[in-house]
Amino acid sequence: MQFYKMFIGGEWVEAVGGERFESLNPFTGKAWATIPRGKPEDVDRAVEAAKAAFRTGPWPKLTATERGHLLRRLGDLVAEHAEQLARTEVTDNGKLINEMAFQLKYIPQWYYYFGGLADKVQGAVIPIDKPQTFNFTRQEALGVCVGITAWNSPLLLLAYKLAPALAAGNTFVAKPSEFTSASTLEFAKLVDKAGFPPGVFNVVTGFGGEIGDALISHADVAKIAFTGSEATGRRIGELAARSFKKVTLELGGKSPHIVFDDAEIDNAVKGVISGIFAATGQTCIAGSRLLVHRSIHDQFVERVVAFAGQAKKGDPLLASTQVGPVTTPPQYRKILDYIDVAKGEGATCVLGGGPATGPDIGEGGCFVEPTIFTGVQNRMRIAQEEVFGPVLACIPFDDDEEAIAIANDTTFGLAAGFWTQDIRRVLRVSERLQAGTVWVNTYRVISYLSPLGGYKHSGIGRENGLDSIQNYLQTKSIMIGTAEDVVDPFVMR
């Protein structure tokens, strides 16, 4: 049993109340670690440490170039410990070791990129229309930033937020999901080892209902960055608005995955499988609505069913496993409930449709069979609401206009994808899809260089790329009068 402490002000500490909770291994269903159960008093400690680090001490005295050096050093340490961190995440969230190992090897790029960007943040000299006035701008840090991450990819989602925040000169309080806190606490060891001053990075652990409001409402917090559900994002937005905090919200999705009749079928089948069944469907960008041209619909769905039906379920720490467990028991029950809803609405289940069984899935794990529904109408709940599991809803369409209309007929707009060999269609359809990311002849491609975020109910703001660092900066305009004599003081010039 692993025994973790919170990281606050450069020290490893227990929760003020001394309470702890267990973290379960999704594959075995058994506790493998204990985590401090923080309360509002712990939030106060973490925010106070971050505020002190922002205002005094070594951090505000560092040059932007020196901040960049620390970030690149952190990237090196993550790369050095990638295998260990990946195994910790798999043990805590049940995702495949192949995927998490790739993520952890890739995550250092965020710290390298934003480390290099730290001293490229520049203001401007404005050729202002006022005589005898010199005007320039500065880009300045916000202060204490809070990052609240989901349980599906804790360290990747943290990198989206932490790397630009520190590059901009802010300090940070991380609140990982109560289901997957261990990897963030392991990561904090590397932040400490990299040489960041105490209080620049802090981790407070516990349940959202007990410490979430305290973090979001805290008077000394300037910015909230959150990845998670639409409902929680709405709550965060409402609370943050009361004190005019800046927010970045990356929320849910019901992403359309469109296959046109001229698609390269073999590649499209693999893309659809990756889009919904990789990560057991537990990703905001999952291509959970499959839209297929009616002329190839039946043939294509048969290919997808055959491919998905052969997926190997089992221990996520084994490289041969293709479908792992659902991360949390509540999510497992939610997925099964949605499967029942789809059946009740009249959709036809052509694959899966319930809990998975078999000798390789262990005892106590929460496994759901890869599930595919046909006969789906886009108005059905299975096509409108985020399931966040290995459940695919198939919908036929007759022409491009109908495909676009169905794709956009949702409150979400995080991602979309389509397969075609017609370059004119590529340009036309990608322009009209209402989504923050559109993939063409590929799916689930993410880069530290490219902005990620949603339209409509899928969120506010963008993470990654040049756009993201602006979310952690504010602009100050400075005007210097050069006149020797001040004119009429009662008239604004």
Phi, psi and omega per residue, in radians:
M1 nan 2.169 3.095
Q2 -1.436 2.460 -3.079
F3 -2.127 1.903 -3.060
Y4 -1.845 2.702 2.996
K5 -2.138 2.829 3.049
M6 -1.333 2.761 -3.140
F7 -2.022 1.882 -3.075
I8 -2.374 2.216 3.091
G9 1.061 0.532 3.133
G10 1.402 0.162 -3.130
E11 -2.202 2.664 3.083
W12 -1.628 2.072 -2.975
V13 -2.310 2.704 2.980
E14 -1.435 2.831 2.991
A15 -1.102 2.597 -3.109
V16 -0.950 -0.725 -3.116
G17 -1.432 -0.089 3.122
G18 1.316 0.104 -3.117
E19 -1.416 2.687 3.112
R20 -2.431 2.855 3.032
F21 -2.441 2.822 -3.083
E22 -1.662 2.552 3.019
S23 -1.864 2.271 -3.055
L24 -1.680 2.512 2.974
N25 -1.416 2.034 -3.064
P26 -1.092 -0.430 -3.131
F27 -1.337 -0.739 -3.106
T28 -1.649 -0.376 -3.055
G29 1.319 0.180 -3.081
K30 -1.938 2.667 3.104
A31 -1.187 2.410 3.116
W32 -2.234 -0.232 -3.123
A33 -2.622 2.709 3.010
T34 -2.081 2.485 -2.973
I35 -2.226 2.466 3.070
P36 -1.092 2.403 3.129
R37 -1.731 1.636 -3.061
G38 -1.247 2.776 3.088
K39 -2.307 3.077 -3.118
P40 -0.915 -0.544 3.109
E41 -1.110 -0.592 3.101
D42 -1.268 -0.613 3.038
V43 -1.051 -0.779 3.116
D44 -1.022 -0.750 3.124
R45 -1.065 -0.795 -3.085
A46 -1.181 -0.766 -3.131
V47 -1.184 -0.674 3.111
E48 -1.106 -0.698 3.102
A49 -1.119 -0.733 3.131
A50 -1.178 -0.686 3.126
K51 -1.135 -0.749 3.133
A52 -1.119 -0.699 3.135
A53 -1.162 -0.583 3.139
F54 -1.243 -0.630 -3.016
R55 -1.612 -0.562 -3.062
T56 -2.342 3.081 3.088
G57 1.429 -2.874 -2.998
P58 -1.243 -0.591 -2.967
W59 -1.011 -0.929 -3.123
P60 -1.186 -0.238 3.128
K61 -1.533 -0.235 3.129
L62 -1.221 2.525 2.981
T63 -1.308 2.833 3.094
A64 -1.044 -0.616 3.104
T65 -1.125 -0.686 3.116
E66 -1.185 -0.642 3.041
R67 -1.070 -0.710 3.120
G68 -1.079 -0.686 3.098
H69 -1.051 -0.748 -3.139
L70 -1.118 -0.716 3.125
L71 -1.124 -0.703 3.121
R72 -1.199 -0.611 3.054
R73 -1.103 -0.706 3.093
L74 -1.097 -0.720 3.081
G75 -1.032 -0.716 3.100
D76 -1.071 -0.723 -3.113
L77 -1.197 -0.681 3.076
V78 -1.093 -0.749 3.103
A79 -1.069 -0.707 -3.141
E80 -1.139 -0.577 -3.074
H81 -1.903 0.350 -3.042
A82 -1.026 -0.764 -3.089
E83 -1.114 -0.782 3.139
Q84 -1.109 -0.773 -3.133
L85 -1.130 -0.666 3.119
A86 -1.105 -0.756 3.141
R87 -1.156 -0.626 3.079
T88 -1.101 -0.773 3.140
E89 -1.125 -0.729 3.136
V90 -1.111 -0.734 3.125
T91 -1.096 -0.565 -3.063
D92 -1.575 -0.575 -3.070
N93 -2.113 -0.083 3.013
G94 1.352 0.095 3.110
K95 -1.309 2.860 -3.020
L96 -1.183 2.454 3.122
I97 -1.094 -0.586 3.114
N98 -1.064 -0.760 -3.128
E99 -1.249 -0.784 -3.081
M100 -1.224 -0.584 3.074
A101 -1.126 -0.714 3.083
F102 -1.100 -0.801 3.134
Q103 -1.000 -0.843 -3.064
L104 -1.177 -0.539 3.056
K105 -1.266 -0.431 -3.110
Y106 -1.573 -0.523 -3.070
I107 -0.953 -0.654 3.116
P108 -0.930 -0.466 -3.130
Q109 -1.059 -0.547 3.095
W110 -1.102 -0.730 -3.105
Y111 -1.319 -0.534 3.034
Y112 -1.214 -0.818 -3.076
Y113 -1.095 -0.897 -3.099
F114 -1.314 -0.418 2.983
G115 -1.105 -0.698 3.082
G116 -1.255 -0.483 -3.115
L117 -1.405 -0.330 -3.008
A118 -0.936 -0.749 -3.115
D119 -1.721 0.351 3.033
K120 -1.860 -0.015 3.100
V121 -1.306 2.116 -3.019
Q122 -2.324 2.603 2.963
G123 -1.537 -2.760 -3.106
A124 -2.615 2.677 2.964
V125 -1.705 2.191 -3.049
I126 -1.793 2.180 3.078
P127 -1.306 1.284 -2.975
I128 -1.167 2.684 -3.091
D129 -1.419 -0.045 -3.132
K130 -1.529 2.260 3.127
P131 -1.215 2.629 3.080
Q132 0.934 0.702 3.103
T133 -2.413 2.245 3.084
F134 -1.851 2.167 -3.044
N135 -2.152 2.239 3.022
F136 -2.473 2.853 -3.138
T137 -2.099 2.693 3.051
R138 -2.170 2.531 2.999
Q139 -1.776 2.007 -3.018
E140 -2.094 2.656 3.125
A141 -1.141 2.730 -3.120
L142 -1.425 -0.711 -3.066
G143 2.340 -2.239 -3.128
V144 -1.476 2.138 3.109
C145 -1.962 2.506 3.133
V146 -2.005 2.297 3.055
G147 -2.011 2.117 3.124
I148 -1.976 2.051 -2.992
T149 -1.955 2.681 3.111
A150 -1.477 3.010 -3.027
W151 -1.529 -0.122 -3.020
N152 -1.412 -0.610 3.106
S153 -2.547 1.257 -2.960
P154 -0.995 -0.826 -3.035
L155 -1.371 -0.534 3.055
L156 -1.175 -0.804 3.136
L157 -1.150 -0.581 3.063
L158 -1.157 -0.712 3.135
A159 -1.074 -0.677 3.089
Y160 -0.910 -0.613 -3.001
K161 -1.730 -0.797 -3.015
L162 -1.223 -0.773 -3.049
A163 -1.034 -0.890 3.106
P164 -1.199 -0.574 -3.136
A165 -1.101 -0.797 -3.140
L166 -1.276 -0.627 3.095
A167 -1.040 -0.608 -3.137
A168 -1.381 -0.190 3.104
G169 1.770 0.147 3.114
N170 -1.402 2.973 2.908
T171 -1.940 2.963 -2.822
F172 -2.534 2.453 2.964
V173 -2.138 2.104 3.121
A174 -1.727 2.370 3.027
K175 -2.177 1.693 3.111
P176 -1.318 2.844 3.046
S177 -1.002 2.524 3.086
E178 -1.123 -0.316 3.127
F179 -1.438 -0.398 -3.031
T180 -2.513 1.188 -3.117
S181 -1.638 -0.342 -2.940
A182 -1.094 -0.774 -3.051
S183 -1.169 -0.592 3.108
T184 -1.173 -0.629 3.090
L185 -1.242 -0.624 3.027
E186 -1.122 -0.705 3.116
F187 -1.095 -0.647 3.141
A188 -1.031 -0.536 3.084
K189 -1.081 -0.631 -3.128
L190 -1.297 -0.629 3.060
V191 -1.043 -0.772 3.126
D192 -1.109 -0.767 -3.120
K193 -1.160 -0.545 -3.138
A194 -1.189 -0.341 3.078
G195 1.779 0.265 3.066
F196 -1.147 2.416 -3.135
P197 -1.057 2.649 3.121
P198 -0.979 2.402 3.101
G199 1.576 -0.241 3.121
V200 -1.170 -0.670 3.097
F201 -2.252 2.249 -3.108
N202 -2.354 2.603 3.089
V203 -2.212 2.120 3.037
V204 -2.011 2.294 -3.048
T205 -2.017 2.689 3.124
G206 2.609 -2.940 -3.058
F207 -1.597 2.447 -3.096
G208 -0.997 -0.689 -3.138
G209 -1.170 -0.299 -3.101
E210 -1.789 -0.528 -3.110
I211 -2.204 -0.170 -3.086
G212 -1.094 -0.874 -3.129
D213 -1.077 -0.655 -3.135
A214 -1.118 -0.681 3.105
L215 -1.177 -0.829 -3.041
I216 -1.187 -0.607 -3.052
S217 -1.610 -0.106 -3.020
H218 -1.042 2.322 -3.056
A219 -1.106 -0.442 -3.072
D220 -1.693 0.125 3.068
V221 -1.670 2.268 -3.086
A222 -1.717 -0.430 -2.988
K223 -2.620 2.440 3.050
I224 -2.072 2.243 3.010
A225 -2.093 2.192 -2.996
F226 -2.359 2.458 2.935
T227 -2.169 2.209 -3.137
G228 2.928 -2.641 -3.006
S229 -1.364 2.780 3.100
E230 -1.058 -0.753 -3.091
A231 -1.100 -0.785 3.132
T232 -1.198 -0.662 3.095
G233 -1.070 -0.687 3.107
R234 -1.103 -0.759 3.123
R235 -1.074 -0.758 3.123
I236 -1.102 -0.784 3.140
G237 -1.045 -0.718 -3.140
E238 -1.154 -0.794 -3.138
L239 -1.162 -0.747 -3.112
A240 -1.136 -0.602 -3.102
A241 -1.136 -0.476 -3.122
R242 -1.093 -0.528 3.110
S243 -2.040 0.334 3.018
F244 1.015 0.639 3.071
K245 -1.318 2.600 2.997
K246 -1.307 2.557 3.122
V247 -2.377 2.556 2.859
T248 -2.172 2.160 -3.069
L249 -2.191 2.040 3.038
E250 -1.908 1.868 -2.918
L251 -1.946 -2.657 -2.973
G252 -1.357 3.120 3.130
G253 -2.658 2.761 2.968
K254 -2.415 1.110 -2.856
S255 -1.235 2.296 3.066
P256 -1.392 2.403 3.080
H257 -2.132 1.847 -2.929
I258 -1.796 2.327 3.076
V259 -2.089 1.939 3.116
F260 -1.456 2.895 -3.014
D261 -1.249 -0.197 3.096
D262 -1.781 0.214 -3.103
A263 -1.158 2.666 2.979
E264 -1.367 1.822 -2.869
I265 -1.071 -0.795 -3.097
D266 -1.014 -0.806 -3.141
N267 -1.184 -0.671 -3.139
A268 -1.124 -0.702 3.098
V269 -1.037 -0.823 3.134
K270 -1.108 -0.667 3.118
G271 -1.129 -0.721 3.120
V272 -1.136 -0.748 3.105
I273 -1.039 -0.818 3.117
S274 -1.082 -0.671 -3.054
G275 -1.165 -0.504 -3.066
I276 -2.074 -0.579 -3.036
F277 -1.733 -0.367 2.980
A278 -1.119 2.528 -3.094
A279 1.096 0.350 3.137
T280 0.963 0.527 3.128
G281 1.261 0.115 -3.058
Q282 -1.622 1.142 3.105
T283 -2.621 2.456 -3.086
C284 -1.083 -0.470 -3.076
I285 -1.643 0.206 -3.123
A286 -0.957 2.352 3.081
G287 -1.437 1.331 -2.953
S288 -1.499 -0.205 3.042
R289 -1.986 1.989 3.120
L290 -1.693 1.970 3.103
L291 -1.819 2.089 -3.064
V292 -2.212 2.366 3.099
H293 -0.981 2.350 -3.010
R294 -0.989 -0.555 -3.089
S295 -1.163 -0.388 -3.141
I296 -2.124 0.096 -2.997
H297 -0.970 -0.977 -3.026
D298 -1.107 -0.791 3.131
Q299 -1.060 -0.770 -3.081
F300 -1.171 -0.791 -3.137
V301 -1.092 -0.673 3.084
E302 -1.020 -0.723 3.127
R303 -1.127 -0.743 3.139
V304 -1.143 -0.756 3.119
V305 -1.055 -0.790 -3.134
A306 -1.097 -0.740 -3.114
F307 -1.160 -0.877 -3.094
A308 -1.155 -0.567 -3.119
G309 -1.158 -0.307 3.140
Q310 -1.641 -0.028 -3.066
A311 -1.087 2.382 -3.104
K312 -1.545 2.098 3.110
K313 -1.705 2.544 3.116
G314 2.865 -2.686 -3.074
D315 -1.109 2.081 -3.100
P316 -1.177 -0.253 3.100
L317 -1.432 -0.104 3.075
L318 -1.615 2.336 -3.104
A319 -1.120 -0.396 -3.103
S320 -1.406 -0.242 -3.101
T321 -1.293 2.382 -3.135
Q322 -1.955 -0.430 3.095
V323 -2.299 2.094 -3.128
G324 -1.762 -3.017 -3.119
P325 -1.334 2.834 2.934
V326 -1.251 2.463 -2.957
T327 -1.166 -0.738 -3.025
T328 -2.197 2.584 3.072
P329 -1.017 -0.724 3.095
P330 -1.055 -0.687 3.134
Q331 -1.188 -0.659 3.081
Y332 -1.000 -0.830 3.141
R333 -1.158 -0.648 3.129
K334 -1.102 -0.761 -3.138
I335 -1.087 -0.797 3.136
L336 -1.111 -0.635 3.087
D337 -1.100 -0.735 3.136
Y338 -1.161 -0.612 3.068
I339 -1.074 -0.744 3.093
D340 -1.131 -0.680 3.106
V341 -1.059 -0.781 -3.124
A342 -1.086 -0.739 3.105
K343 -1.115 -0.707 3.125
G344 -1.156 -0.494 3.122
E345 -1.406 -0.132 3.094
G346 1.799 0.062 3.070
A347 -1.233 2.653 -3.106
T348 -1.773 2.135 3.134
C349 -1.497 2.010 -3.104
V350 -1.860 -0.083 3.049
L351 -2.723 2.428 3.056
G352 1.204 -2.293 3.092
G353 1.775 0.297 3.132
G354 -3.105 -2.977 3.110
P355 -1.097 2.568 3.097
A356 -1.541 2.534 3.076
T357 -2.270 2.894 3.111
G358 2.494 2.883 -3.045
P359 -1.243 -0.284 -3.009
D360 -1.740 -0.009 -3.014
I361 -1.703 0.017 3.044
G362 1.349 3.099 3.126
E363 -1.852 2.265 3.080
G364 1.599 -0.139 3.126
G365 -1.359 2.710 -3.116
C366 -1.800 1.589 -3.117
F367 -1.893 2.383 3.044
V368 -2.083 2.344 3.089
E369 -1.080 2.425 2.941
P370 -0.911 2.196 -2.954
T371 -2.163 2.342 3.140
I372 -2.261 2.296 3.079
F373 -2.005 2.376 2.961
T374 -1.963 3.102 -3.114
G375 1.151 0.474 -3.099
V376 -1.536 2.341 2.967
Q377 -1.722 2.456 -3.038
N378 -1.111 -0.316 3.098
R379 -1.354 -0.268 -3.109
M380 -1.130 2.649 3.120
R381 -1.054 -0.618 -3.122
I382 -1.117 -0.334 3.121
A383 -1.793 -0.179 -3.066
Q384 -1.953 -0.455 -3.032
E385 -1.922 2.528 -3.089
E386 -1.318 2.060 3.117
V387 -1.465 -0.660 -3.109
F388 1.040 0.893 3.128
G389 -2.823 -3.115 -3.048
P390 -1.413 1.095 -3.069
V391 -2.261 2.132 -3.070
L392 -2.009 2.253 3.098
A393 -1.846 2.108 -3.060
C394 -1.774 2.294 -3.086
I395 -2.347 2.207 3.086
P396 -1.448 2.725 3.021
F397 -2.463 2.807 -3.056
D398 -1.785 -0.518 -3.125
D399 -2.681 3.067 -3.074
D400 -1.025 -0.739 -3.101
E401 -1.066 -0.738 3.134
E402 -1.183 -0.698 3.124
A403 -1.042 -0.794 -3.139
I404 -1.131 -0.736 -3.133
A405 -1.094 -0.779 3.124
I406 -1.145 -0.762 -3.115
A407 -1.017 -0.720 -3.071
N408 -1.494 -0.143 -3.082
D409 -1.463 1.204 3.121
T410 -2.788 2.745 3.099
T411 -1.353 -0.216 -3.100
F412 -1.644 2.879 3.090
G413 -2.891 0.798 -3.109
L414 -1.394 -0.846 -3.072
A415 -2.620 2.900 3.051
A416 -2.762 2.753 3.089
G417 -2.574 2.675 3.044
F418 -2.677 2.776 -3.064
W419 -2.159 2.165 -3.138
T420 -2.845 2.814 3.046
Q421 -1.961 0.163 -3.095
D422 -1.735 1.927 -3.077
I423 -1.122 -0.580 3.101
R424 -1.138 -0.690 3.082
R425 -1.149 -0.670 3.112
V426 -0.946 -0.858 -3.098
L427 -1.235 -0.748 -3.078
R428 -1.173 -0.824 -3.069
V429 -1.285 -0.721 -3.130
S430 -1.080 -0.561 3.114
E431 -1.223 -0.567 -3.006
R432 -1.654 -0.262 3.103
L433 -1.247 2.305 -3.104
Q434 -1.589 1.427 -3.091
A435 -2.682 2.579 -3.125
G436 -1.250 -0.495 3.076
T437 -2.299 2.311 3.068
V438 -2.172 2.140 3.083
W439 -1.775 2.454 3.086
V440 -2.170 2.119 -3.124
N441 1.017 0.558 3.013
T442 -2.918 3.032 3.101
Y443 -2.799 2.650 3.096
R444 1.066 0.662 3.067
V445 -1.689 2.113 -3.121
I446 -2.181 2.451 3.118
S447 -2.410 2.532 3.041
Y448 -1.108 -0.306 -3.105
L449 -1.527 -0.282 -2.967
S450 -2.021 2.317 -3.088
P451 -1.135 2.515 3.125
L452 -2.269 2.260 3.108
G453 3.039 3.080 -2.963
G454 -2.075 2.777 2.918
Y455 -1.552 2.890 2.991
K456 0.892 -2.303 -3.052
H457 -1.351 0.069 -3.134
S458 -1.500 0.087 2.966
G459 2.379 -3.083 -3.129
I460 -2.327 2.311 3.074
G461 1.506 3.114 -3.134
R462 -2.304 2.534 3.018
E463 -1.996 2.704 3.139
N464 1.343 2.702 3.104
G465 1.242 -3.091 -3.100
L466 -1.047 -0.586 -3.104
D467 -1.028 -0.622 -2.920
S468 -1.217 -0.598 -3.076
I469 -1.163 -0.437 3.102
Q470 -1.138 -0.420 3.092
N471 -1.195 -0.236 -3.089
Y472 -2.019 0.310 -3.124
L473 -2.277 2.742 2.979
Q474 -2.323 2.617 -3.041
T475 -1.717 2.290 3.062
K476 -2.010 2.260 3.085
S477 -1.763 2.265 -3.103
I478 -2.101 2.192 3.137
M479 -2.061 2.254 -3.122
I480 -2.058 2.055 3.088
G481 -1.357 2.359 -3.119
T482 -1.983 0.049 -3.134
A483 -1.245 2.502 3.107
E484 -1.320 -0.537 -3.122
D485 -2.174 2.339 3.097
V486 -1.413 2.272 3.111
V487 -1.440 -2.917 -3.030
D488 -0.772 1.938 -3.095
P489 -1.231 -0.220 -3.117
F490 -1.551 -0.011 -3.100
V491 -2.095 2.163 3.104
M492 -1.281 2.265 -3.117
R493 -1.673 nan nan
